[in-house]
């Protein structure tokens, strides 16, 4: 049975193939080739992938990323499609679903929303619930560095506190859009912000949203 993570993986691979290696993305400084290399390194090179979070490993991650980005683009796409190596923990359905739903959804949107003619995707309610459950669990981590109080709110009124403080900015949108906002893609997220004008301006200008 296909999982959401598998579905988003294949969507990302197809999109990367369609756009080609030199298309823009929402990831600052990255074109599609760089994003594809990131996805492959994350799954296949745990010795380097830790550089995303651990400062001391960042030089190694940069070196390994460059090596993969230099590979033929078609090879990178095929590595994304086929998934992690045989003995990777990502091969386990539960691990893949837990670790990759958000990863692949956000990166698919990184490519889609960087194109001038992008249009919103229609996401089914079950998928939206899955995204919301993950956002609820990680909201505090994603919002830990923001300069204001931050509340993420769904249209039905459910909320997740991303950062305690004052003044408070409330961001309202569907889970998928709140996720994009919380992962630092504020300018591309279709959300509404409510609160003190100065606080909203600070939040928009902050680079501390997300990991």
C-alpha positions in Angstrom: 0.0 0.0 0.0 1.3 3.4 -0.9 2.0 5.8 1.9 1.9 9.6 1.9 5.7 9.7 2.1 6.0 7.4 -0.9 3.5 9.5 -2.8 5.3 12.7 -2.1 8.7 11.1 -3.0 7.4 10.2 -6.4 5.8 13.6 -6.9 9.1 15.3 -6.0 11.1 13.1 -8.4 8.6 13.7 -11.3 8.7 17.5 -10.6 12.5 17.6 -10.5 12.6 15.7 -13.8 10.1 18.1 -15.4 11.7 21.3 -14.3 15.3 20.2 -15.0 18.5 20.8 -13.0 18.7 24.6 -13.2 15.3 25.7 -12.0 14.9 27.9 -9.0 13.6 26.7 -5.6 12.5 28.4 -2.4 15.7 27.2 -0.7 18.0 30.2 -0.8 21.0 29.6 -3.0 19.7 26.2 -4.3 18.6 25.3 -7.7 16.8 22.0 -8.4 20.1 20.1 -8.8 21.2 21.2 -5.3 17.9 20.2 -3.8 18.0 16.8 -5.4 21.5 16.3 -4.0 20.3 17.3 -0.5 17.5 14.7 -0.6 19.9 11.9 -1.7 22.6 12.8 0.8 20.1 12.9 3.6 19.0 9.3 2.9 22.2 7.8 1.8 25.0 9.5 3.7 24.2 9.7 7.4 27.9 10.4 8.0 27.4 13.8 6.4 23.7 14.6 6.7 24.1 15.5 10.4 25.8 18.7 9.2 22.3 20.2 8.7 22.0 20.4 12.5 25.5 20.0 13.9 27.8 22.9 13.1 31.0 20.8 13.3 29.8 18.5 10.5 28.8 21.3 8.2 32.0 21.3 6.2 31.8 17.6 5.5 28.1 18.0 4.5 29.1 20.8 2.1 31.8 18.6 0.5 29.6 15.5 0.1 26.7 17.7 -1.2 29.0 19.1 -3.9 30.1 15.5 -4.9 26.5 14.4 -5.3 25.5 17.6 -7.1 28.2 16.9 -9.7 26.6 13.5 -10.5 24.4 13.3 -13.6 21.0 14.8 -12.8 19.1 11.8 -14.1 21.0 9.6 -11.6 20.0 11.9 -8.7 16.4 11.7 -9.7 16.6 7.9 -10.0 18.1 7.7 -6.5 15.2 9.7 -5.1 12.7 7.5 -6.8 14.2 4.2 -5.7 14.6 5.4 -2.1 17.3 4.7 0.5 19.7 1.8 0.4 18.5 -1.7 1.5 19.6 -1.6 5.1 18.7 2.0 5.8 16.2 2.6 8.6 14.3 4.7 6.1 13.4 1.4 4.4 11.0 0.7 7.3 7.5 1.9 6.4 7.0 3.5 9.9 10.3 5.3 9.8 9.8 6.5 6.3 6.3 7.8 7.0 7.4 9.5 10.2 10.5 11.1 8.8 9.6 11.9 5.2 6.1 13.1 4.8 7.0 16.6 5.8 10.4 16.5 4.1 9.1 15.5 0.7 6.0 17.7 0.9 8.0 20.8 1.8 10.6 20.2 -0.9 8.0 19.5 -3.5 6.5 22.8 -2.7 10.0 24.4 -2.7 10.1 23.6 -6.4 6.5 24.2 -7.3 6.2 27.6 -5.6 9.4 28.9 -7.0 7.9 28.7 -10.5 6.0 31.8 -11.8 2.9 29.9 -12.9 2.4 27.7 -9.8 -1.1 27.0 -8.5 -2.2 25.5 -5.1 -2.6 21.8 -4.9 -5.8 20.2 -3.7 -4.8 18.1 -0.7 -7.2 15.5 0.7 -8.4 15.9 4.4 -6.5 12.8 5.6 -3.2 14.2 4.3 -3.9 17.6 5.9 -4.6 15.8 9.2 -1.3 14.0 8.9 0.6 17.2 8.3 -1.2 18.9 11.2 -0.3 16.1 13.6 3.4 16.5 12.7 3.2 20.3 12.9 1.7 20.1 16.4 4.5 17.9 17.6 7.3 20.1 16.2 5.8 23.6 16.5 7.9 24.6 19.5 11.1 23.5 17.8 10.3 25.4 14.6 9.3 28.5 16.4 11.9 28.5 19.2 13.9 31.5 17.7 11.1 33.8 16.5 11.1 37.4 18.0 7.4 37.4 18.9 4.8 35.1 20.4 3.5 32.8 17.6 0.3 30.8 17.4 -0.5 28.6 14.4 -4.3 28.3 13.8 -6.4 26.2 11.5 -9.6 27.6 10.0 -11.6 25.3 12.3 -10.0 26.9 15.3 -7.5 24.3 16.4 -4.2 25.9 17.4 -0.6 25.1 18.2 1.7 27.4 20.1 5.0 27.7 18.4 6.5 30.3 20.7 5.3 31.9 23.9 5.8 35.6 24.3 4.3 39.0 23.7 3.0 40.5 21.5 1.4 37.5 19.9 1.0 36.9 16.2 -1.6 34.4 15.1 -1.0 32.8 11.7 -4.1 31.2 10.2 -4.2 28.7 7.3 -4.6 25.1 6.3 -2.1 22.7 7.9 -0.1 22.5 4.7 0.2 26.3 4.5 1.0 26.6 8.2 3.7 24.0 7.7 5.3 26.0 4.9 5.2 29.1 7.0 6.7 27.3 10.0 9.5 25.9 7.9 10.7 29.4 7.0 8.8 29.7 3.7 6.8 32.7 4.9 6.6 34.6 1.6 5.2 31.6 -0.2 2.7 30.4 2.4 -1.0 31.2 1.8 -1.8 32.3 5.4 -3.3 35.3 7.2 -1.4 37.0 10.0 -3.2 38.8 12.8 -1.6 40.8 15.6 0.4 43.9 16.3 1.7 45.5 13.1 5.3 45.9 14.4 5.3 42.3 15.6 4.1 41.0 12.2 6.8 43.1 10.5 9.4 41.5 12.8 8.1 38.0 12.1 8.2 38.6 8.3 11.7 39.9 8.5 12.9 37.1 10.8 15.2 34.3 9.5 14.6 32.4 12.7 11.4 30.6 11.7 12.0 27.0 11.1 15.1 24.7 11.5 
